Amino acid sequence: MTGGGQGSAPRARVLVVTGLRTALARPGAAPVPLVDGIDLTVRAGERWAIVGESGSGKSIAARSVMGLVDPPLRWSAERIEIGGTNLSGAGRAEWRAIRGHRIAMIQQDPLTALSPVFTVGNQLIETIRRNEAAPRAARRRAADLLRAVGIPDPERRLDSYPHEMSGGMRQRVAIALALACAPQVLIADEPTTALDVTVQAQILKLMAGLSDELGTAIVMVTHDIGILPGFAHQVAVMYGGQLMEVGPVAEVLAAPEHPYTRALLAARPGRAPAAARRRLPVVPGTPPDLLSARAGCPFAPRCAAVLPPCTEVRPAMVEAGLRRVACHAVRAGTGALP
């Protein structure tokens, strides 16, 4: 996926992923593909969203990009380039040198990302000192980071433990921790799921502001399409471990091309007329059983626009204006449904 952020001149590519695949290894059986052929190009300052139902492979794809999947999961890629360095065949030492400095991750639950037995300051300072900062300088930098993410009285809060903070403040600390070594790319895995709507809006505004100010690229994994407007520049829709539709957020939301994207948007709460809101709309059918491999498009059993090739041949990505769509029903190069 390519796409410009804001401005006319294209920005430098900070993350390039080609042919990413992650599978579950099984003794005496064929591997189960969980992520199958992801291509992703992110430029400095861009904000991407990867959306889809639970089980679509979003989080596994994000962790694979970070090199953070362990057996029985196995990942491979033709190319994972971060800040100009290809890590597709890198060892553990090379990945450790890259993580934090060039690419970092905000976990879904900050309580699992933050240690309960160390203060917030200890955890921030330890990360900052990877750059060989002196202890006093590292503490000042840690306080500056807490101040940057909107935590009041940051010098005092450095001595707080995670459990002494609210959920919103813990998430702000997790963002500060991810930014401690000024990474070029920030992967955010459902960072607002456990927060109430007001705090969620504050965190999204904070992340967007930091991205604009620092030029940090953000790739956010989310199932909530409602947060995309005003935050993300580009969106990638995933289903069954594959990309279905990729393009600018405004265009995809206004005129979705893939039937799955259309179904997701139709299922958003509040989209139905008031008289029909007794039950939330849903995407008909159930997500695919990844243990039972089948040919063709993974969305075919649930698709309202299914064609004969859909059940036999995996659709290739085709250009449709400023976006790409993997759908037999979309005419190559036009984006128009027949």
MARKEGU-135872 format. One record per residue: x, y, z of N, C-alpha, C in turn; residue in one letter; residue number from 0. Coordinates in steps of 0.02 Angstrom, whole numbers, padded with zeros to 5 digits. Layout:
<pts>
nu	nv	nw	cau	cav	caw	cu	cv	cw	residuo	num
X	Y	Z	X	Y	Z	X	Y	Z	A	NUM
...
</pts>
This chain:
<pts>
nu	nv	nw	cau	cav	caw	cu	cv	cw	residuo	num
00042	-00058	00000	00000	00000	00000	00044	00061	00000	M	0
00030	00106	-00041	00065	00169	-00040	00014	00223	-00029	T	1
00038	00278	-00005	-00008	00333	00004	00028	00391	00034	G	2
00012	00450	00012	00042	00510	00040	00007	00529	00103	G	3
00043	00559	00149	00013	00588	00208	-00015	00656	00189	G	4
00001	00707	00227	-00023	00773	00211	00031	00810	00173	Q	5
00012	00852	00125	00062	00889	00087	00070	00858	00019	G	6
00100	00897	-00027	00105	00874	-00096	00166	00830	-00108	S	7
00223	00846	-00078	00284	00807	-00090	00281	00741	-00052	A	8
00296	00685	-00084	00295	00621	-00048	00349	00619	00006	P	9
00332	00593	00063	00379	00588	00118	00418	00523	00113	R	10
00471	00519	00152	00514	00460	00152	00476	00399	00176	A	11
00490	00342	00147	00460	00280	00169	00495	00256	00232	R	12
00458	00245	00285	00488	00223	00348	00472	00150	00364	V	13
00421	00122	00330	00404	00052	00340	00380	00024	00274	L	14
00414	-00030	00252	00395	-00064	00190	00389	-00139	00206	V	15
00330	-00166	00197	00318	-00237	00208	00293	-00268	00143	V	16
00326	-00322	00122	00306	-00356	00060	00300	-00431	00074	T	17
00243	-00459	00056	00233	-00531	00061	00237	-00559	00131	G	18
00209	-00523	00180	00209	-00546	00249	00161	-00605	00258	L	19
00187	-00659	00286	00146	-00718	00299	00162	-00744	00369	R	20
00110	-00761	00406	00118	-00791	00472	00073	-00852	00476	T	21
00100	-00907	00499	00062	-00969	00501	00070	-01003	00569	A	22
00021	-01043	00587	00023	-01084	00647	00049	-01153	00629	L	23
00107	-01170	00656	00137	-01236	00641	00103	-01289	00683	A	24
00088	-01347	00650	00056	-01402	00685	00095	-01467	00672	R	25
00111	-01504	00724	00147	-01567	00715	00107	-01615	00672	P	26
00138	-01640	00619	00106	-01690	00577	00050	-01663	00534	G	27
00043	-01597	00529	-00011	-01568	00487	00016	-01506	00453	A	28
-00019	-01485	00402	00001	-01426	00365	-00007	-01364	00408	A	29
00037	-01315	00401	00030	-01252	00439	-00036	-01217	00422	P	30
-00063	-01181	00471	-00125	-01144	00461	-00107	-01071	00448	V	31
-00122	-01045	00389	-00106	-00975	00374	-00152	-00928	00413	P	32
-00122	-00883	00453	-00160	-00834	00490	-00155	-00765	00459	L	33
-00098	-00750	00428	-00087	-00689	00390	-00057	-00711	00324	V	34
-00088	-00689	00268	-00069	-00719	00204	-00057	-00666	00151	D	35
00006	-00643	00146	00025	-00600	00091	00009	-00526	00100	G	36
00031	-00497	00156	00018	-00426	00170	00073	-00382	00140	I	37
00052	-00331	00103	00098	-00280	00076	00078	-00213	00107	D	38
00127	-00177	00131	00114	-00115	00167	00172	-00066	00158	L	39
00157	-00005	00138	00208	00048	00134	00183	00109	00171	T	40
00220	00129	00222	00201	00185	00264	00255	00238	00260	V	41
00234	00300	00253	00281	00356	00248	00283	00396	00313	R	42
00335	00434	00323	00343	00474	00383	00283	00519	00394	A	43
00257	00519	00455	00201	00562	00472	00133	00535	00453	G	44
00130	00480	00416	00065	00451	00397	00034	00414	00456	E	45
-00032	00414	00456	-00069	00375	00506	-00113	00325	00469	R	46
-00100	00261	00481	-00137	00206	00450	-00182	00173	00502	W	47
-00237	00145	00479	-00279	00104	00521	-00289	00037	00487	A	48
-00280	-00018	00523	-00295	-00085	00498	-00358	-00107	00534	I	49
-00412	-00118	00495	-00477	-00132	00525	-00503	-00199	00501	V	50
-00550	-00226	00539	-00581	-00290	00522	-00610	-00321	00585	G	51
-00650	-00373	00575	-00680	-00408	00632	-00626	-00442	00674	E	52
-00645	-00461	00735	-00600	-00500	00777	-00584	-00566	00741	S	53
-00520	-00585	00743	-00499	-00646	00709	-00479	-00636	00637	G	54
-00477	-00574	00614	-00459	-00562	00544	-00383	-00563	00533	S	55
-00344	-00564	00587	-00272	-00567	00580	-00236	-00501	00591	G	56
-00272	-00449	00614	-00244	-00382	00621	-00186	-00381	00671	K	57
-00198	-00406	00732	-00148	-00402	00784	-00088	-00447	00769	S	58
-00101	-00506	00740	-00046	-00551	00722	-00003	-00519	00668	I	59
-00034	-00485	00621	00005	-00449	00569	00048	-00396	00601	A	60
00020	-00358	00648	00057	-00304	00680	00116	-00331	00720	A	61
00105	-00386	00757	00160	-00415	00796	00212	-00447	00751	R	62
00191	-00472	00694	00239	-00501	00647	00284	-00446	00619	S	63
00255	-00388	00604	00295	-00332	00580	00348	-00312	00631	V	64
00332	-00321	00695	00379	-00306	00749	00427	-00363	00762	M	65
00418	-00420	00729	00459	-00479	00743	00445	-00508	00811	G	66
00382	-00504	00834	00365	-00523	00903	00320	-00584	00906	L	67
00322	-00628	00858	00283	-00690	00862	00331	-00748	00877	V	68
00310	-00792	00920	00351	-00848	00942	00317	-00914	00922	D	69
00356	-00969	00920	00326	-01034	00905	00268	-01048	00952	P	70
00215	-01081	00927	00210	-01115	00862	00194	-01070	00802	P	71
00192	-01004	00812	00182	-00959	00756	00249	-00947	00720	L	72
00246	-00945	00655	00306	-00932	00615	00289	-00880	00561	R	73
00332	-00830	00555	00319	-00778	00505	00376	-00777	00454	W	74
00359	-00752	00395	00409	-00742	00343	00387	-00682	00301	S	75
00433	-00653	00265	00416	-00596	00222	00469	-00589	00169	A	76
00449	-00567	00111	00498	-00551	00060	00540	-00492	00081	E	77
00507	-00445	00117	00543	-00386	00141	00506	-00354	00199	R	78
00542	-00340	00253	00518	-00296	00306	00573	-00243	00316	I	79
00560	-00185	00289	00610	-00131	00290	00587	-00077	00338	E	80
00627	-00064	00388	00611	-00013	00439	00667	00039	00439	I	81
00650	00099	00420	00700	00152	00418	00757	00137	00371	G	82
00742	00101	00316	00793	00086	00266	00831	00021	00278	G	83
00818	-00014	00334	00852	-00076	00350	00805	-00135	00339	T	84
00826	-00183	00298	00786	-00243	00284	00797	-00294	00340	N	85
00743	-00313	00375	00747	-00358	00432	00714	-00425	00418	L	86
00700	-00440	00355	00664	-00502	00340	00703	-00564	00361	S	87
00770	-00560	00361	00810	-00617	00383	00851	-00602	00445	G	88
00832	-00551	00483	00871	-00528	00540	00866	-00576	00599	A	89
00918	-00577	00640	00919	-00617	00701	00893	-00577	00760	G	90
00892	-00609	00819	00865	-00576	00878	00903	-00512	00896	R	91
00969	-00514	00891	01009	-00455	00909	00993	-00396	00865	A	92
00984	-00408	00800	00967	-00353	00754	00898	-00325	00770	E	93
00851	-00368	00786	00784	-00345	00803	00785	-00304	00867	W	94
00824	-00326	00917	00827	-00289	00980	00856	-00219	00969	R	95
00902	-00214	00922	00932	-00148	00908	00883	-00102	00873	A	96
00835	-00130	00837	00787	-00090	00798	00727	-00070	00841	I	97
00701	-00119	00880	00641	-00105	00920	00654	-00050	00970	R	98
00606	-00006	00976	00613	00051	01021	00645	00110	00987	G	99
00699	00098	00950	00734	00153	00917	00701	00173	00851	H	100
00684	00124	00810	00654	00139	00745	00580	00121	00742	R	101
00560	00070	00779	00491	00050	00780	00473	00028	00851	I	102
00415	00049	00874	00393	00032	00942	00319	00016	00940	A	103
00295	-00014	00995	00225	-00037	00997	00191	-00014	01061	M	104
00127	00007	01053	00083	00021	01110	00037	-00039	01116	I	105
00039	-00072	01173	-00001	-00132	01183	-00074	-00113	01196	Q	106
-00119	-00162	01186	-00190	-00151	01197	-00205	-00135	01270	Q	107
-00173	-00170	01315	-00186	-00160	01387	-00121	-00135	01420	D	108
-00119	-00072	01442	-00057	-00046	01472	-00036	-00083	01535	P	109
-00083	-00116	01568	-00064	-00153	01628	-00019	-00213	01611	L	110
-00025	-00239	01550	00020	-00293	01530	00086	-00266	01502	T	111
00085	-00204	01479	00146	-00174	01451	00190	-00143	01506	A	112
00158	-00123	01561	00195	-00091	01616	00203	-00141	01673	L	113
00263	-00142	01701	00275	-00187	01758	00243	-00159	01821	S	114
00208	-00201	01859	00176	-00176	01920	00224	-00166	01978	P	115
00285	-00191	01973	00332	-00188	02030	00383	-00132	02023	V	116
00381	-00095	01969	00425	-00038	01960	00385	00025	01949	F	117
00412	00081	01972	00378	00144	01961	00378	00162	01887	T	118
00334	00208	01869	00331	00232	01801	00399	00263	01782	V	119
00429	00300	01828	00494	00331	01814	00548	00280	01801	G	120
00550	00227	01842	00601	00175	01831	00596	00145	01762	N	121
00535	00132	01739	00525	00100	01675	00543	00147	01617	Q	122
00524	00210	01624	00542	00258	01572	00617	00270	01570	L	123
00647	00279	01627	00719	00293	01630	00760	00235	01603	I	124
00739	00174	01620	00775	00115	01594	00775	00115	01517	E	125
00718	00132	01488	00713	00133	01415	00755	00190	01386	T	126
00751	00249	01416	00788	00306	01391	00863	00294	01395	I	127
00886	00259	01447	00958	00249	01455	00987	00198	01407	R	128
00944	00168	01365	00971	00128	01311	01011	00171	01263	R	129
00997	00236	01264	01035	00283	01223	01094	00312	01262	N	130
01111	00280	01318	01169	00298	01360	01163	00367	01390	E	131
01102	00388	01406	01092	00452	01439	01113	00445	01512	A	132
01140	00499	01541	01157	00500	01612	01093	00496	01653	A	133
01097	00470	01716	01037	00460	01756	00995	00523	01764	P	134
01026	00580	01780	00988	00642	01790	00955	00665	01725	R	135
00993	00660	01671	00966	00680	01606	00909	00634	01585	A	136
00915	00570	01601	00862	00522	01585	00799	00538	01625	A	137
00806	00557	01688	00748	00573	01728	00714	00636	01702	R	138
00754	00686	01682	00724	00746	01653	00687	00729	01588	R	139
00716	00687	01548	00685	00666	01485	00620	00628	01500	R	140
00620	00585	01552	00560	00548	01570	00504	00595	01591	A	141
00520	00646	01630	00470	00695	01651	00444	00734	01591	A	142
00489	00751	01544	00468	00786	01483	00419	00744	01442	D	143
00432	00679	01440	00387	00634	01402	00318	00631	01434	L	144
00316	00626	01501	00251	00625	01534	00214	00691	01523	L	145
00251	00746	01524	00220	00811	01511	00193	00814	01440	R	146
00231	00786	01393	00211	00787	01322	00147	00748	01310	A	147
00136	00695	01349	00075	00655	01339	00018	00678	01385	V	148
00026	00735	01416	-00029	00766	01452	-00040	00743	01523	G	149
00012	00717	01556	00006	00696	01626	00026	00754	01671	I	150
-00019	00778	01714	-00002	00835	01758	00048	00816	01811	P	151
00086	00866	01834	00137	00856	01886	00182	00796	01870	D	152
00215	00797	01812	00252	00737	01790	00309	00717	01836	P	153
00342	00766	01868	00398	00748	01913	00374	00704	01970	E	154
00315	00720	01998	00288	00679	02052	00264	00611	02026	R	155
00234	00611	01967	00207	00550	01939	00261	00499	01920	R	156
00322	00521	01912	00376	00474	01898	00384	00423	01954	L	157
00364	00442	02014	00371	00397	02072	00308	00356	02085	D	158
00259	00361	02040	00197	00322	02048	00205	00254	02016	S	159
00166	00206	02042	00162	00140	02012	00101	00138	01965	Y	160
00102	00094	01914	00046	00093	01867	-00022	00085	01899	P	161
-00027	00045	01953	-00093	00034	01983	-00119	00096	02018	H	162
-00077	00145	02029	-00099	00207	02061	-00126	00258	02011	E	163
-00129	00238	01948	-00153	00283	01895	-00218	00257	01865	M	164
-00256	00303	01835	-00317	00283	01800	-00298	00249	01734	S	165
-00348	00218	01702	-00335	00184	01639	-00310	00231	01585	G	166
-00339	00292	01582	-00317	00340	01533	-00246	00363	01545	G	167
-00227	00373	01609	-00159	00394	01624	-00109	00338	01609	M	168
-00129	00276	01624	-00084	00220	01608	-00071	00216	01533	R	169
-00124	00228	01494	-00115	00225	01421	-00070	00282	01398	Q	170
-00074	00339	01430	-00028	00394	01414	00044	00376	01431	R	171
00053	00341	01487	00121	00318	01505	00146	00268	01453	V	172
00102	00224	01430	00122	00175	01379	00143	00210	01315	A	173
00108	00264	01297	00127	00302	01238	00195	00336	01248	I	174
00204	00364	01308	00269	00396	01324	00325	00345	01320	A	175
00312	00284	01346	00363	00232	01344	00380	00213	01273	L	176
00329	00209	01230	00341	00192	01160	00380	00247	01124	A	177
00372	00309	01145	00405	00365	01113	00473	00381	01143	L	178
00493	00344	01195	00553	00362	01233	00616	00367	01190	A	179
00622	00324	01140	00682	00324	01097	00668	00354	01028	C	180
00615	00394	01023	00598	00429	00961	00595	00383	00901	A	181
00551	00332	00901	00546	00287	00843	00516	00322	00783	P	182
00532	00295	00724	00503	00321	00663	00433	00295	00651	Q	183
00420	00234	00676	00355	00201	00667	00328	00179	00734	V	184
00264	00192	00745	00230	00172	00806	00172	00126	00787	L	185
00175	00063	00811	00121	00015	00801	00076	00018	00863	I	186
00011	00032	00853	-00035	00038	00909	-00088	-00016	00903	A	187
-00087	-00065	00948	-00133	-00122	00945	-00193	-00109	00990	D	188
-00248	-00087	00960	-00311	-00073	00996	-00297	-00031	01060	E	189
-00264	00027	01054	-00243	00063	01114	-00299	00097	01152	P	190
-00359	00100	01125	-00414	00135	01159	-00472	00090	01177	T	191
-00464	00024	01167	-00520	-00022	01176	-00548	-00020	01247	T	192
-00505	-00017	01298	-00527	-00022	01367	-00544	00045	01398	A	193
-00546	00098	01358	-00558	00165	01384	-00629	00189	01368	L	194
-00655	00233	01411	-00720	00261	01396	-00715	00310	01338	D	195
-00772	00331	01311	-00773	00369	01249	-00735	00435	01256	V	196
-00743	00468	01313	-00709	00533	01323	-00634	00525	01324	T	197
-00610	00476	01362	-00537	00465	01367	-00511	00440	01300	V	198
-00551	00398	01266	-00531	00374	01200	-00518	00432	01152	Q	199
-00563	00480	01151	-00554	00539	01108	-00492	00578	01126	A	200
-00478	00583	01191	-00418	00619	01213	-00354	00583	01190	Q	201
-00354	00517	01196	-00294	00479	01175	-00283	00484	01100	I	202
-00337	00479	01061	-00330	00485	00988	-00305	00554	00968	L	203
-00331	00606	01001	-00309	00674	00987	-00235	00682	01005	K	204
-00216	00652	01062	-00146	00655	01083	-00100	00621	01032	L	205
-00118	00561	01010	-00077	00524	00963	-00071	00560	00896	M	206
-00127	00588	00873	-00126	00625	00810	-00082	00687	00816	A	207
-00086	00721	00872	-00045	00781	00882	00029	00764	00885	G	208
00046	00711	00921	00116	00691	00924	00142	00669	00856	L	209
00100	00635	00817	00120	00615	00750	00135	00676	00707	S	210
00090	00726	00710	00101	00786	00670	00163	00824	00693	D	211
00174	00827	00758	00229	00866	00785	00296	00832	00774	E	212
00299	00766	00784	00362	00730	00781	00375	00697	00714	L	213
00324	00693	00671	00332	00658	00607	00332	00583	00614	G	214
00307	00558	00671	00305	00486	00683	00247	00455	00643	T	215
00262	00401	00607	00210	00364	00572	00175	00318	00622	A	216
00109	00312	00616	00070	00270	00661	00030	00220	00620	I	217
00034	00157	00641	-00009	00104	00613	-00052	00078	00670	V	218
-00116	00094	00668	-00162	00075	00722	-00204	00015	00702	M	219
-00205	-00034	00744	-00249	-00092	00736	-00313	-00078	00774	V	220
-00370	-00084	00742	-00433	-00070	00775	-00490	-00107	00741	T	221
-00542	-00121	00779	-00604	-00148	00750	-00657	-00093	00746	H	222
-00641	-00033	00770	-00688	00022	00774	-00678	00070	00716	D	223
-00719	00063	00665	-00713	00107	00606	-00731	00179	00625	I	224
-00770	00187	00678	-00792	00254	00697	-00737	00301	00717	G	225
-00678	00275	00735	-00624	00319	00756	-00582	00343	00698	I	226
-00594	00317	00638	-00550	00333	00581	-00554	00406	00559	L	227
-00614	00435	00549	-00617	00505	00526	-00582	00551	00576	P	228
-00540	00595	00551	-00504	00641	00594	-00441	00613	00624	G	229
-00429	00547	00617	-00367	00519	00644	-00324	00489	00588	F	230
-00350	00441	00551	-00309	00405	00503	-00312	00438	00434	A	231
-00255	00433	00399	-00252	00456	00329	-00270	00399	00281	H	232
-00247	00339	00298	-00256	00281	00255	-00285	00224	00295	Q	233
-00322	00179	00261	-00352	00122	00296	-00339	00059	00255	V	234
-00327	00004	00291	-00320	-00062	00260	-00372	-00108	00294	A	235
-00416	-00136	00254	-00469	-00179	00280	-00447	-00251	00273	V	236
-00447	-00288	00329	-00424	-00357	00330	-00482	-00405	00343	M	237
-00476	-00464	00312	-00525	-00518	00324	-00491	-00584	00309	Y	238
-00497	-00631	00355	-00469	-00697	00343	-00394	-00696	00332	G	239
-00359	-00648	00363	-00286	-00644	00356	-00263	-00610	00293	G	240
-00309	-00584	00253	-00291	-00552	00189	-00317	-00481	00187	Q	241
-00286	-00440	00145	-00310	-00372	00134	-00366	-00373	00082	L	242
-00421	-00340	00099	-00479	-00336	00054	-00480	-00270	00016	M	243
-00468	-00215	00052	-00471	-00149	00021	-00422	-00103	00056	E	244
-00388	-00060	00018	-00337	-00015	00044	-00345	00052	00010	V	245
-00343	00106	00049	-00348	00171	00017	-00357	00227	00066	G	246
-00364	00289	00041	-00375	00347	00085	-00439	00339	00125	P	247
-00436	00357	00188	-00493	00348	00233	-00556	00382	00206	V	248
-00550	00445	00186	-00609	00482	00163	-00643	00448	00105	A	249
-00603	00422	00058	-00632	00390	-00001	-00664	00322	00016	E	250
-00629	00283	00057	-00655	00217	00074	-00720	00223	00113	V	251
-00723	00270	00160	-00784	00278	00200	-00841	00306	00159	L	252
-00825	00349	00112	-00878	00381	00072	-00905	00334	00018	A	253
-00861	00293	-00012	-00882	00250	-00067	-00843	00185	-00065	A	254
-00858	00141	-00017	-00821	00077	-00013	-00832	00035	-00075	P	255
-00780	00001	-00098	-00784	-00040	-00159	-00794	-00114	-00142	E	256
-00758	-00139	-00092	-00763	-00211	-00077	-00827	-00226	-00038	H	257
-00861	-00281	-00055	-00923	-00298	-00019	-00912	-00306	00056	P	258
-00853	-00329	00078	-00841	-00335	00150	-00837	-00266	00182	Y	259
-00802	-00220	00150	-00799	-00152	00177	-00869	-00122	00183	T	260
-00910	-00134	00131	-00978	-00109	00132	-01018	-00140	00190	R	261
-01008	-00204	00201	-01044	-00238	00256	-01022	-00211	00323	A	262
-00956	-00199	00332	-00932	-00172	00395	-00962	-00103	00409	L	263
-00963	-00061	00359	-00990	00006	00368	-01065	00004	00382	L	264
-01101	-00041	00349	-01173	-00047	00360	-01188	-00072	00430	A	265
-01141	-00108	00461	-01152	-00137	00528	-01133	-00090	00584	A	266
-01112	-00029	00568	-01094	00018	00621	-01156	00036	00662	R	267
-01151	00040	00728	-01208	00061	00769	-01232	00130	00749	P	268
-01298	00139	00748	-01326	00204	00732	-01338	00216	00658	G	269
-01320	00167	00616	-01331	00176	00544	-01402	00161	00523	R	270
-01436	00119	00560	-01504	00100	00541	-01554	00154	00561	A	271
-01612	00158	00528	-01664	00206	00549	-01684	00194	00621	P	272
-01709	00245	00654	-01724	00241	00726	-01773	00185	00741	A	273
-01821	00172	00697	-01871	00120	00710	-01842	00050	00707	A	274
-01784	00043	00677	-01755	-00024	00668	-01696	-00035	00714	A	275
-01689	00004	00767	-01630	-00001	00809	-01638	-00047	00869	R	276
-01687	-00090	00868	-01695	-00136	00923	-01636	-00184	00926	R	277
-01610	-00203	00869	-01551	-00247	00867	-01499	-00215	00821	R	278
-01436	-00222	00840	-01382	-00194	00800	-01377	-00233	00734	L	279
-01365	-00198	00679	-01354	-00234	00616	-01289	-00274	00619	P	280
-01286	-00329	00583	-01228	-00373	00584	-01209	-00392	00512	V	281
-01147	-00414	00505	-01126	-00443	00441	-01151	-00515	00441	V	282
-01192	-00535	00393	-01220	-00603	00393	-01165	-00656	00392	P	283
-01179	-00714	00422	-01131	-00769	00421	-01081	-00764	00477	G	284
-01031	-00807	00474	-00979	-00809	00525	-00910	-00804	00493	T	285
-00860	-00779	00531	-00792	-00775	00504	-00766	-00844	00483	P	286
-00717	-00846	00438	-00694	-00910	00412	-00657	-00951	00466	P	287
-00663	-01016	00460	-00626	-01063	00502	-00558	-01073	00470	D	288
-00507	-01043	00499	-00441	-01044	00468	-00410	-01114	00468	L	289
-00436	-01159	00510	-00411	-01227	00512	-00435	-01267	00451	L	290
-00487	-01242	00419	-00514	-01277	00360	-00498	-01235	00298	S	291
-00442	-01249	00268	-00420	-01210	00210	-00468	-01219	00152	A	292
-00484	-01164	00119	-00527	-01168	00059	-00500	-01119	00008	R	293
-00513	-01135	-00055	-00489	-01092	-00109	-00533	-01031	-00116	A	294
-00509	-00983	-00156	-00548	-00925	-00172	-00543	-00870	-00120	G	295
-00591	-00825	-00123	-00594	-00768	-00077	-00621	-00790	-00010	C	296
-00589	-00772	00045	-00614	-00795	00111	-00682	-00766	00128	P	297
-00702	-00711	00097	-00766	-00680	00112	-00823	-00709	00070	F	298
-00807	-00751	00021	-00858	-00776	-00026	-00919	-00806	00008	A	299
-00913	-00847	00062	-00972	-00877	00092	-01020	-00826	00123	P	300
-00997	-00765	00135	-01039	-00715	00167	-01056	-00657	00120	R	301
-01033	-00661	00059	-01036	-00604	00013	-01102	-00601	-00025	C	302
-01130	-00541	-00030	-01192	-00532	-00067	-01180	-00524	-00142	A	303
-01117	-00513	-00161	-01101	-00502	-00232	-01058	-00558	-00260	A	304
-01063	-00619	-00231	-01019	-00674	-00250	-01030	-00694	-00323	V	305
-00974	-00707	-00357	-00974	-00730	-00426	-00942	-00800	-00429	L	306
-00951	-00838	-00483	-00922	-00906	-00487	-00847	-00909	-00471	P	307
-00805	-00862	-00495	-00733	-00869	-00479	-00717	-00858	-00406	P	308
-00763	-00826	-00369	-00748	-00808	-00299	-00734	-00869	-00255	C	309
-00765	-00925	-00270	-00756	-00984	-00228	-00697	-01028	-00250	T	310
-00666	-01010	-00307	-00613	-01052	-00333	-00545	-01018	-00338	E	311
-00545	-00953	-00351	-00483	-00917	-00365	-00476	-00858	-00317	V	312
-00418	-00855	-00284	-00405	-00798	-00240	-00399	-00734	-00281	R	313
-00438	-00682	-00266	-00434	-00621	-00306	-00369	-00583	-00294	P	314
-00339	-00558	-00347	-00279	-00517	-00341	-00299	-00445	-00327	A	315
-00254	-00408	-00296	-00265	-00337	-00286	-00265	-00301	-00353	M	316
-00316	-00260	-00365	-00319	-00221	-00426	-00325	-00148	-00408	V	317
-00298	-00105	-00451	-00302	-00033	-00440	-00374	-00010	-00454	E	318
-00400	00031	-00409	-00466	00060	-00418	-00462	00133	-00398	A	319
-00438	00175	-00443	-00427	00245	-00427	-00368	00252	-00380	G	320
-00378	00284	-00323	-00325	00294	-00274	-00319	00237	-00225	L	321
-00358	00185	-00235	-00356	00129	-00188	-00344	00063	-00224	R	322
-00337	00010	-00185	-00329	-00058	-00213	-00382	-00102	-00181	R	323
-00409	-00147	-00221	-00463	-00190	-00199	-00449	-00262	-00223	V	324
-00459	-00310	-00178	-00453	-00380	-00197	-00522	-00410	-00203	A	325
-00551	-00405	-00263	-00620	-00427	-00272	-00631	-00443	-00346	C	326
-00658	-00502	-00361	-00674	-00520	-00430	-00729	-00476	-00458	H	327
-00770	-00446	-00415	-00827	-00407	-00438	-00808	-00336	-00457	A	328
-00745	-00317	-00445	-00723	-00250	-00462	-00684	-00253	-00527	V	329
-00703	-00214	-00575	-00667	-00213	-00639	-00598	-00184	-00629	R	330
-00547	-00218	-00652	-00478	-00195	-00643	-00470	-00125	-00671	A	331
-00443	-00081	-00629	-00427	-00013	-00651	-00484	00036	-00648	G	332
-00546	00014	-00637	-00602	00061	-00636	-00633	00068	-00568	T	333
-00630	00016	-00528	-00661	00018	-00463	-00737	00014	-00465	G	334
-00765	00000	-00523	-00838	-00003	-00529	-00863	-00074	-00522	A	335
-00915	-00083	-00483	-00946	-00148	-00479	-00989	-00161	-00541	L	336
-00986	-00221	-00571	-01026	-00234	-00630	-01100	-00237	-00613	P	337
</pts>
